Amino acid sequence: MLNIQKTQFDTGDGKIIEIETGRLARQAHGSCVLKVGKTMILATVVSNYDAREGIDFLPLSVDYQEKFAAVGRIPGSFHRREAKLTDYEVLISRLVDRCLRPLFPEDYHGDTQVNLFLISSDENILPDTYVGLAASTALMLTDIPFLGPISEVRVGRINGQFVINPTKEELENSDIDMLVGGTAHDINMVEGEMDEVSEADFLEALKFGHDAIKRHCAEQIKFVEMLGGRKATREYNHETNNDELRKQVIADCSPELRKVAESGSAKSDRHEAFRAILDQYLTRFEGVEDADLKKSLVKKYFHEAEYHVMRDMILETGRRLDGRSSTQIRPINCEVDYLPAAHGSSVFTRGETQSLTSVTLGSKMDEQLLDAPMLYGYNRFMLHYNFPAFSTGEVRPNRGPGRREIGHGNLALRGIKKMVPNDVPYVLRIVSDILESNGSSSMATVCAGSMALMDAGIPIKKAVSGIAMGLISKEGSDKYAILSDILGDEDHLGDMDFKVVGTTEGITACQMDIKINGLKWDMVYQALQQAREGRLHILGEMSKAISAPRSEMKPHAPRVEVIEIEKEYIGAVIGPGGKVVQDIQAKSGAKVAIEERDGKGFVEIFSSNGEAMRIASGMVKAIVAVPEVGETYHGTVKNIMDFGAFVEFMPGKDGLLHISEITWERLGSMEGVLKEGDKLDVKLIEIDKKTGKFRLSRKALLPKPEGYVEPAPRERREGGGDRGPRREQRDDRGPRRDS
């Protein structure tokens, strides 16, 4: 029998969240269904009781997937089924992972999988605002050692008012789109984009989001208590420890580690020195009992010693591993136009982190097709971040971008895109290849991407830069240090990774991950102010290489011309079966794309060749041009008739050149006068108001002969032929009458 249990609560703005367990996925260690409106999310959790041999970390995987049936669509892929996770689904998976991961005990190493499925959808409700709550509730229903609950909410600001979990429609009018995750006591994950907001407004948005998270956490606890309280935490023993050996390693190695840490050496030299200390220390355990076990424990405790040495040094001396102060930015070198064949390029080097970035300009046919249930359509702005193993001196197979690369690329894109005008006619692709890495490579991508866009001549509104901030704190003490422009080691061994992207005017994107409890708002505010100072410094260094978008694009860069036409001309430009547009492309060499928007037609012509652009543009304009009486056109004879010739004077438009309009001389017939294919100039002298037919004249463009006498008028026969003077018809029975 099913044992279905439900709860529901009002979020405070009229939205009702309903959570149910006991109906679906009952063999998972924990499962629930969260419902808001028509949106339903199924969350399941399973965790192995035993850890795999040799694992010294938590193998946590979070997978969010949207079912096409949830939106009433069949997948567009060849196999017509859900395939691997899209980038959009990976990004949502990362949001939940980053919020959950810090809340497991450090000694818990059982393989843990959280699955989140969108099984029903309300197109106006964004599911990524509720998946964190669903995942946390499922975990709270298990015996897994989870230090939750947590929740995630979206914060928007509409007309100056903060809003929790705005709908898709509401978000279109918001200048903040930020996801905030955490427990009832702390924030531990932030990600979002905004329209150059101030540091003070950013902090207020965080506080507003955290208030909603507290309510969500309280409701989870109430639900668990309604079910009889939390289950007893499972027993596990995933680590072998030796406290005596731990104390010995830390005591023996810390003095030597401190000397290296205080030397201010480069990353490679520092790591080599650390390795030498470890290798030398390991020789003490050659031939002893349980040597392999003790050596593995020594390595573990040695890294713990590194952790404490680095943190103590910074808090005690204010100096960092590379010798900088807490607010100092590493040396910066900027170059643009480095790649001669690219449409735009830059190299941004900050300390031992380097990004080589290119910009490619494309046409409408280069748009990215998005085929996900909740993200369907086309994308005109892409940013791809690549992190090859050699950038850190490692060997690793190249198997496409991982979740980290997708996440870092998305953050950089969100930081830059607000500064790209909506009317840029190009499809834009930015590619950042990280060639060296020692921290803040995603922020190097932001800086390099901004410069490469300016080098390509894209009129971005303002230059954008990014900086990664860190935190070192001491448990049980008020002592802490906020670090600007953190190194890789400071990220790994520190308490916070806070990336801030922005312009001289404000913040455009952010990403924050916090590994400790007890983060204070004063710390966040100081980090924001310090980040602003660092961001402005970096923008100043970037301006030495390029301070504004180039006024002209590179000679080899493609050009785009967009011609707006009336809706009824779209078919004429395309032609039957695409014949006309294909002919334009074949004759000009340019790419042509046509679409309808807001009741108008838009013809986009894309070419890196000026002559090709001129030809294609001229052909399109000729098709959609409106004939004007009195204008002269260069035409081609299409058909010869007894009464004249039909001349194509504009593409797809024929007019009658009557025999009487060919020359000033009276012609008795058309024999030998013109032939099909002849080119000649004609003047449009009349457009029939009823039929829309065109009358052309050649003689109107010729000088009138001297002494020319206008012949007597001739009446036209139906079909265009001439006949003699009108005859009167008489009836034998009476006087004359008109016919």
Secondary structure, DSSP 8 states (H G I E B T S, - for coil): ----EEEEEE-SSS-EEEEEESSS-TTSSEEEEEEETTEEEEEEEEEEEEE-TT--S--EEEEEEE-GGGGT----STT-S--S--HHHHHHHHHHHHHHGGGS-TT--EEEEEEEEEEE--TTS-GGGTHHHHHHHHHHTSSS------EEEEEEEETTEEEES--HHHHTTEEEEEEEEE-SS-EEEEEEEEEEE-HHHHHHHHHHHHHHHHHHHHHHHHHHHHTTS-------------HHHHHHHHHHHHHHHHHHHTTT--HHHHHHHHHHHHHHHHGGGTTSTTHHHHHHHHHHHHHHHHHHHHHHHHHHHS--TTS--TT----EEEEES-STTSSEEEEEEETTEEEEEEEEEE-GGG-EEEEETTEEEEESEEEEEE--GGGGT------S--HHHHHHHHHHHHHHHTTS-TT--SEEEEEEEEEE-SS-HHHHHHHHHHHHHHHTT---SS--EEEEEEEEE-TTSS-EEEEES--HHHHHHSSEEEEEEE-SS-EEEEEEEE-SS---HHHHHHHHHHHHHHHHHHHHHHHTT-SS--SS--TTS-EEEEEEEEGGGHHHHH-GGGHHHHHHHHHH--EEEEEEETTEEEEEEEES-HHHHHHHHHHHHHHH----TT-EEEEEEEEEETTEEEEEEETTEEEEEEGGGS-SS--S--TTT--TT-EEEEEEEEE-TTT--EEEESGGGS---TT-------EE-TTS-EE-S---B--TTSS-B--
